[in-house]
């Protein structure tokens, strides 16, 4: 996983903030990780729907909780 605190990311945020027509704000690490997790979940769902990855029954997921 890539956290959004790298020098390149910070530099890019400063550039974006300098553009009057771009609205940019930093987000917390927790939100960044959550967004990454959601993105991975969506990609997994696409692979499952395409038959390239095997899914798990919902009951199995529920029992893990």
RAMO-V669350 format. One record per backbone hydrogen bond with DSSP energy under -1.0 kcal/mol. CO is the residue of the C=O (numbers start at 1). NH is the residue of the N-H. E is the energy in kcal/mol with one decimal. If there is no record, write none. Layout:
{{CO NH E} {CO NH E}}
//
This chain:
{{6 10 -2.4} {7 11 -2.5} {8 12 -2.5} {9 13 -2.4} {10 14 -1.9} {11 15 -2.2} {12 16 -2.8} {13 17 -2.5} {14 18 -1.1} {16 19 -1.4} {19 22 -1.5} {28 32 -2.2} {29 33 -2.6} {30 34 -2.4} {31 35 -2.7} {32 36 -2.0} {33 37 -2.5} {34 38 -2.5} {35 39 -2.3} {36 40 -2.3} {37 41 -2.3} {38 42 -2.4} {39 43 -2.1} {40 44 -2.4} {41 45 -2.4} {42 46 -2.1} {43 47 -2.1} {44 48 -2.5} {45 49 -2.7} {46 50 -1.7} {47 52 -2.4} {48 51 -1.3} {57 61 -1.5} {58 62 -2.7} {59 63 -2.3} {62 65 -1.1}}
//
